[in-house]
């Protein structure tokens, strides 16, 4: 009877957490993946788009650890309420962006602030799930994150059609709708006391957390090898972000249009669902550290195929390698952090991993826009492939061997 009750609880929280992921990633799609489409329609050039996206990434790199340290140490506000507040602020900025005419500086500032908050939500949403898992509630994280990817895929295809029919202004409208849904699901995810201690053991952990919570410099001294991994992640996501940020230009370069772009992005995202659903099972057979290492190899394969693609069909084949690359990397990196980082530093660990991804986006945005304007899509993709090689080499040196979880 007790086992049945636990299974019902795990299913209920997995469904709730999947709803959160399924609300967040469509926003990421409509606000970030279609940012170039939106800004090009407002007379931004590629270099200016790069600067806007880079500034959002830079600000997020600084904001994410600050928010994480606060989330790890504060008793004034719960993790879910902090997440809901950031989502509300980002949603309000998006709503204002829907109403502002084509004034370049104003639009740039609004989008930078909106994306900064959007990026900063990622580690908090990851921490929401991992805290429940650490508490003993067996949430299927891979399924929930995969459902987010499926929602991203559906949104990508739908927004691509809406943009073709109604114009680029459709993308922020979609974001506002999903921000409202996200806030609702985050706020109703769990009662505050369910994320607090209710046993003597968890109470002791919470007391240790207050005593031993590490500041940012202390974190770097404590987890030296993890810092190397962050560098590998940043290099790899220079490539990944270059492809995603400028996918409309890459698609145009092989003879495609916005609808083709939406389909290709949607294909990659849809493939993530089965991969992430399988991850929990795979992680019981194969070390999380090996899965993480392997994902870097497939990032390289995907980058090279994108570079060599002569048409939209091959571009879509390259996108299919998302199954082994990004779709395995995301849950593997989250579980890896959960295994090698102390519980008192867990939110910071997730934030730094997200920050490394974001830092890669900074270089991708600045360098990518300049490469496109100065040389073209081919040179952009060549540089992205080189960055992936560097990331792969550093990752295989820095990833520590983990145990297989039962």
Secondary structure as a PSIPRED ss2 file (coil, helix, strand):
# PSIPRED VFORMAT (PSIPRED V4.0)

   1 X C   1.000  0.000  0.000
   2 X H   0.000  1.000  0.000
   3 X H   0.000  1.000  0.000
   4 X H   0.000  1.000  0.000
   5 X H   0.000  1.000  0.000
   6 X H   0.000  1.000  0.000
   7 X H   0.000  1.000  0.000
   8 X H   0.000  1.000  0.000
   9 X H   0.000  1.000  0.000
  10 X H   0.000  1.000  0.000
  11 X H   0.000  1.000  0.000
  12 X H   0.000  1.000  0.000
  13 X H   0.000  1.000  0.000
  14 X H   0.000  1.000  0.000
  15 X H   0.000  1.000  0.000
  16 X H   0.000  1.000  0.000
  17 X H   0.000  1.000  0.000
  18 X H   0.000  1.000  0.000
  19 X H   0.000  1.000  0.000
  20 X H   0.000  1.000  0.000
  21 X H   0.000  1.000  0.000
  22 X H   0.000  1.000  0.000
  23 X H   0.000  1.000  0.000
  24 X H   0.000  1.000  0.000
  25 X H   0.000  1.000  0.000
  26 X H   0.000  1.000  0.000
  27 X H   0.000  1.000  0.000
  28 X H   0.000  1.000  0.000
  29 X H   0.000  1.000  0.000
  30 X H   0.000  1.000  0.000
  31 X H   0.000  1.000  0.000
  32 X H   0.000  1.000  0.000
  33 X H   0.000  1.000  0.000
  34 X C   1.000  0.000  0.000
  35 X H   0.000  1.000  0.000
  36 X H   0.000  1.000  0.000
  37 X H   0.000  1.000  0.000
  38 X H   0.000  1.000  0.000
  39 X H   0.000  1.000  0.000
  40 X H   0.000  1.000  0.000
  41 X H   0.000  1.000  0.000
  42 X C   1.000  0.000  0.000
  43 X C   1.000  0.000  0.000
  44 X C   1.000  0.000  0.000
  45 X C   1.000  0.000  0.000
  46 X H   0.000  1.000  0.000
  47 X H   0.000  1.000  0.000
  48 X H   0.000  1.000  0.000
  49 X H   0.000  1.000  0.000
  50 X H   0.000  1.000  0.000
  51 X H   0.000  1.000  0.000
  52 X H   0.000  1.000  0.000
  53 X H   0.000  1.000  0.000
  54 X H   0.000  1.000  0.000
  55 X H   0.000  1.000  0.000
  56 X H   0.000  1.000  0.000
  57 X H   0.000  1.000  0.000
  58 X H   0.000  1.000  0.000
  59 X H   0.000  1.000  0.000
  60 X H   0.000  1.000  0.000
  61 X H   0.000  1.000  0.000
  62 X H   0.000  1.000  0.000
  63 X H   0.000  1.000  0.000
  64 X H   0.000  1.000  0.000
  65 X H   0.000  1.000  0.000
  66 X H   0.000  1.000  0.000
  67 X H   0.000  1.000  0.000
  68 X H   0.000  1.000  0.000
  69 X H   0.000  1.000  0.000
  70 X H   0.000  1.000  0.000
  71 X H   0.000  1.000  0.000
  72 X H   0.000  1.000  0.000
  73 X H   0.000  1.000  0.000
  74 X C   1.000  0.000  0.000
  75 X C   1.000  0.000  0.000
  76 X C   1.000  0.000  0.000
  77 X C   1.000  0.000  0.000
  78 X C   1.000  0.000  0.000
  79 X H   0.000  1.000  0.000
  80 X H   0.000  1.000  0.000
  81 X H   0.000  1.000  0.000
  82 X H   0.000  1.000  0.000
  83 X H   0.000  1.000  0.000
  84 X H   0.000  1.000  0.000
  85 X H   0.000  1.000  0.000
  86 X H   0.000  1.000  0.000
  87 X H   0.000  1.000  0.000
  88 X H   0.000  1.000  0.000
  89 X H   0.000  1.000  0.000
  90 X H   0.000  1.000  0.000
  91 X H   0.000  1.000  0.000
  92 X H   0.000  1.000  0.000
  93 X H   0.000  1.000  0.000
  94 X H   0.000  1.000  0.000
  95 X H   0.000  1.000  0.000
  96 X H   0.000  1.000  0.000
  97 X H   0.000  1.000  0.000
  98 X H   0.000  1.000  0.000
  99 X H   0.000  1.000  0.000
 100 X C   1.000  0.000  0.000
 101 X C   1.000  0.000  0.000
 102 X C   1.000  0.000  0.000
 103 X C   1.000  0.000  0.000
 104 X H   0.000  1.000  0.000
 105 X H   0.000  1.000  0.000
 106 X H   0.000  1.000  0.000
 107 X H   0.000  1.000  0.000
 108 X H   0.000  1.000  0.000
 109 X H   0.000  1.000  0.000
 110 X H   0.000  1.000  0.000
 111 X H   0.000  1.000  0.000
 112 X H   0.000  1.000  0.000
 113 X H   0.000  1.000  0.000
 114 X H   0.000  1.000  0.000
 115 X H   0.000  1.000  0.000
 116 X H   0.000  1.000  0.000
 117 X H   0.000  1.000  0.000
 118 X H   0.000  1.000  0.000
 119 X H   0.000  1.000  0.000
 120 X H   0.000  1.000  0.000
 121 X H   0.000  1.000  0.000
 122 X H   0.000  1.000  0.000
 123 X H   0.000  1.000  0.000
 124 X H   0.000  1.000  0.000
 125 X H   0.000  1.000  0.000
 126 X H   0.000  1.000  0.000
 127 X H   0.000  1.000  0.000
 128 X H   0.000  1.000  0.000
 129 X H   0.000  1.000  0.000
 130 X H   0.000  1.000  0.000
 131 X H   0.000  1.000  0.000
 132 X H   0.000  1.000  0.000
 133 X H   0.000  1.000  0.000
 134 X H   0.000  1.000  0.000
 135 X C   1.000  0.000  0.000
 136 X C   1.000  0.000  0.000
 137 X C   1.000  0.000  0.000
 138 X C   1.000  0.000  0.000
 139 X C   1.000  0.000  0.000
 140 X C   1.000  0.000  0.000
 141 X H   0.000  1.000  0.000
 142 X H   0.000  1.000  0.000
 143 X H   0.000  1.000  0.000
 144 X H   0.000  1.000  0.000
 145 X H   0.000  1.000  0.000
 146 X H   0.000  1.000  0.000
 147 X H   0.000  1.000  0.000
 148 X H   0.000  1.000  0.000
 149 X H   0.000  1.000  0.000
 150 X H   0.000  1.000  0.000
 151 X H   0.000  1.000  0.000
 152 X H   0.000  1.000  0.000
 153 X H   0.000  1.000  0.000
 154 X H   0.000  1.000  0.000
 155 X H   0.000  1.000  0.000
 156 X H   0.000  1.000  0.000
 157 X H   0.000  1.000  0.000
 158 X H   0.000  1.000  0.000
 159 X H   0.000  1.000  0.000
 160 X H   0.000  1.000  0.000
 161 X H   0.000  1.000  0.000
 162 X H   0.000  1.000  0.000
 163 X H   0.000  1.000  0.000
 164 X H   0.000  1.000  0.000
 165 X H   0.000  1.000  0.000
 166 X H   0.000  1.000  0.000
 167 X C   1.000  0.000  0.000
 168 X C   1.000  0.000  0.000
 169 X C   1.000  0.000  0.000
 170 X H   0.000  1.000  0.000
 171 X H   0.000  1.000  0.000
 172 X H   0.000  1.000  0.000
 173 X H   0.000  1.000  0.000
 174 X H   0.000  1.000  0.000
 175 X H   0.000  1.000  0.000
 176 X H   0.000  1.000  0.000
 177 X H   0.000  1.000  0.000
 178 X H   0.000  1.000  0.000
 179 X H   0.000  1.000  0.000
 180 X H   0.000  1.000  0.000
 181 X H   0.000  1.000  0.000
 182 X H   0.000  1.000  0.000
 183 X H   0.000  1.000  0.000
 184 X H   0.000  1.000  0.000
 185 X H   0.000  1.000  0.000
 186 X H   0.000  1.000  0.000
 187 X H   0.000  1.000  0.000
 188 X C   1.000  0.000  0.000
 189 X C   1.000  0.000  0.000
 190 X C   1.000  0.000  0.000
 191 X C   1.000  0.000  0.000
 192 X H   0.000  1.000  0.000
 193 X H   0.000  1.000  0.000
 194 X H   0.000  1.000  0.000
 195 X H   0.000  1.000  0.000
 196 X C   1.000  0.000  0.000
 197 X C   1.000  0.000  0.000
 198 X C   1.000  0.000  0.000
 199 X C   1.000  0.000  0.000
 200 X H   0.000  1.000  0.000
 201 X H   0.000  1.000  0.000
 202 X H   0.000  1.000  0.000
 203 X H   0.000  1.000  0.000
 204 X H   0.000  1.000  0.000
 205 X H   0.000  1.000  0.000
 206 X H   0.000  1.000  0.000
 207 X H   0.000  1.000  0.000
 208 X H   0.000  1.000  0.000
 209 X H   0.000  1.000  0.000
 210 X H   0.000  1.000  0.000
 211 X H   0.000  1.000  0.000
 212 X H   0.000  1.000  0.000
 213 X C   1.000  0.000  0.000
 214 X C   1.000  0.000  0.000
 215 X C   1.000  0.000  0.000
 216 X H   0.000  1.000  0.000
 217 X H   0.000  1.000  0.000
 218 X H   0.000  1.000  0.000
 219 X H   0.000  1.000  0.000
 220 X H   0.000  1.000  0.000
 221 X H   0.000  1.000  0.000
 222 X H   0.000  1.000  0.000
 223 X C   1.000  0.000  0.000
 224 X H   0.000  1.000  0.000
 225 X H   0.000  1.000  0.000
 226 X H   0.000  1.000  0.000
 227 X H   0.000  1.000  0.000
 228 X H   0.000  1.000  0.000
 229 X H   0.000  1.000  0.000
 230 X H   0.000  1.000  0.000
 231 X H   0.000  1.000  0.000
 232 X H   0.000  1.000  0.000
 233 X H   0.000  1.000  0.000
 234 X H   0.000  1.000  0.000
 235 X H   0.000  1.000  0.000
 236 X H   0.000  1.000  0.000
 237 X H   0.000  1.000  0.000
 238 X H   0.000  1.000  0.000
 239 X H   0.000  1.000  0.000
 240 X H   0.000  1.000  0.000
 241 X H   0.000  1.000  0.000
 242 X H   0.000  1.000  0.000
 243 X H   0.000  1.000  0.000
 244 X H   0.000  1.000  0.000
 245 X H   0.000  1.000  0.000
 246 X C   1.000  0.000  0.000
 247 X H   0.000  1.000  0.000
 248 X H   0.000  1.000  0.000
 249 X H   0.000  1.000  0.000
 250 X H   0.000  1.000  0.000
 251 X H   0.000  1.000  0.000
 252 X H   0.000  1.000  0.000
 253 X H   0.000  1.000  0.000
 254 X C   1.000  0.000  0.000
 255 X C   1.000  0.000  0.000
 256 X C   1.000  0.000  0.000
 257 X C   1.000  0.000  0.000
 258 X H   0.000  1.000  0.000
 259 X H   0.000  1.000  0.000
 260 X H   0.000  1.000  0.000
 261 X H   0.000  1.000  0.000
 262 X H   0.000  1.000  0.000
 263 X H   0.000  1.000  0.000
 264 X H   0.000  1.000  0.000
 265 X H   0.000  1.000  0.000
 266 X H   0.000  1.000  0.000
 267 X H   0.000  1.000  0.000
 268 X H   0.000  1.000  0.000
 269 X H   0.000  1.000  0.000
 270 X H   0.000  1.000  0.000
 271 X H   0.000  1.000  0.000
 272 X H   0.000  1.000  0.000
 273 X H   0.000  1.000  0.000
 274 X H   0.000  1.000  0.000
 275 X H   0.000  1.000  0.000
 276 X H   0.000  1.000  0.000
 277 X H   0.000  1.000  0.000
 278 X H   0.000  1.000  0.000
 279 X H   0.000  1.000  0.000
 280 X H   0.000  1.000  0.000
 281 X H   0.000  1.000  0.000
 282 X H   0.000  1.000  0.000
 283 X H   0.000  1.000  0.000
 284 X C   1.000  0.000  0.000
 285 X C   1.000  0.000  0.000
 286 X C   1.000  0.000  0.000
 287 X C   1.000  0.000  0.000
 288 X H   0.000  1.000  0.000
 289 X H   0.000  1.000  0.000
 290 X H   0.000  1.000  0.000
 291 X H   0.000  1.000  0.000
 292 X H   0.000  1.000  0.000
 293 X H   0.000  1.000  0.000
 294 X H   0.000  1.000  0.000
 295 X H   0.000  1.000  0.000
 296 X H   0.000  1.000  0.000
 297 X H   0.000  1.000  0.000
 298 X H   0.000  1.000  0.000
 299 X H   0.000  1.000  0.000
 300 X H   0.000  1.000  0.000
 301 X H   0.000  1.000  0.000
 302 X H   0.000  1.000  0.000
 303 X H   0.000  1.000  0.000
 304 X H   0.000  1.000  0.000
 305 X H   0.000  1.000  0.000
 306 X H   0.000  1.000  0.000
 307 X H   0.000  1.000  0.000
 308 X H   0.000  1.000  0.000
 309 X C   1.000  0.000  0.000
 310 X C   1.000  0.000  0.000
 311 X C   1.000  0.000  0.000
 312 X H   0.000  1.000  0.000
 313 X H   0.000  1.000  0.000
 314 X H   0.000  1.000  0.000
 315 X H   0.000  1.000  0.000
 316 X H   0.000  1.000  0.000
 317 X H   0.000  1.000  0.000
 318 X H   0.000  1.000  0.000
 319 X H   0.000  1.000  0.000
 320 X H   0.000  1.000  0.000
 321 X H   0.000  1.000  0.000
 322 X H   0.000  1.000  0.000
 323 X H   0.000  1.000  0.000
 324 X C   1.000  0.000  0.000
 325 X C   1.000  0.000  0.000
 326 X H   0.000  1.000  0.000
 327 X H   0.000  1.000  0.000
 328 X H   0.000  1.000  0.000
 329 X H   0.000  1.000  0.000
 330 X H   0.000  1.000  0.000
 331 X H   0.000  1.000  0.000
 332 X H   0.000  1.000  0.000
 333 X H   0.000  1.000  0.000
 334 X H   0.000  1.000  0.000
 335 X H   0.000  1.000  0.000
 336 X H   0.000  1.000  0.000
 337 X H   0.000  1.000  0.000
 338 X H   0.000  1.000  0.000
 339 X H   0.000  1.000  0.000
 340 X H   0.000  1.000  0.000
 341 X C   1.000  0.000  0.000
 342 X C   1.000  0.000  0.000
 343 X H   0.000  1.000  0.000
 344 X H   0.000  1.000  0.000
 345 X H   0.000  1.000  0.000
 346 X H   0.000  1.000  0.000
 347 X H   0.000  1.000  0.000
 348 X H   0.000  1.000  0.000
 349 X H   0.000  1.000  0.000
 350 X H   0.000  1.000  0.000
 351 X H   0.000  1.000  0.000
 352 X H   0.000  1.000  0.000
 353 X H   0.000  1.000  0.000
 354 X H   0.000  1.000  0.000
 355 X H   0.000  1.000  0.000
 356 X H   0.000  1.000  0.000
 357 X H   0.000  1.000  0.000
 358 X H   0.000  1.000  0.000
 359 X H   0.000  1.000  0.000
 360 X H   0.000  1.000  0.000
 361 X H   0.000  1.000  0.000
 362 X H   0.000  1.000  0.000
 363 X H   0.000  1.000  0.000
 364 X H   0.000  1.000  0.000
 365 X H   0.000  1.000  0.000
 366 X H   0.000  1.000  0.000
 367 X H   0.000  1.000  0.000
 368 X H   0.000  1.000  0.000
 369 X H   0.000  1.000  0.000
 370 X H   0.000  1.000  0.000
 371 X H   0.000  1.000  0.000
 372 X H   0.000  1.000  0.000
 373 X H   0.000  1.000  0.000
 374 X H   0.000  1.000  0.000
 375 X C   1.000  0.000  0.000
 376 X C   1.000  0.000  0.000
 377 X H   0.000  1.000  0.000
 378 X H   0.000  1.000  0.000
 379 X H   0.000  1.000  0.000
 380 X H   0.000  1.000  0.000
 381 X H   0.000  1.000  0.000
 382 X H   0.000  1.000  0.000
 383 X H   0.000  1.000  0.000
 384 X H   0.000  1.000  0.000
 385 X H   0.000  1.000  0.000
 386 X H   0.000  1.000  0.000
 387 X H   0.000  1.000  0.000
 388 X H   0.000  1.000  0.000
 389 X H   0.000  1.000  0.000
 390 X H   0.000  1.000  0.000
 391 X H   0.000  1.000  0.000
 392 X H   0.000  1.000  0.000
 393 X H   0.000  1.000  0.000
 394 X H   0.000  1.000  0.000
 395 X H   0.000  1.000  0.000
 396 X H   0.000  1.000  0.000
 397 X H   0.000  1.000  0.000
 398 X H   0.000  1.000  0.000
 399 X C   1.000  0.000  0.000
 400 X C   1.000  0.000  0.000
 401 X C   1.000  0.000  0.000
 402 X C   1.000  0.000  0.000
 403 X C   1.000  0.000  0.000
 404 X C   1.000  0.000  0.000
 405 X C   1.000  0.000  0.000
 406 X C   1.000  0.000  0.000
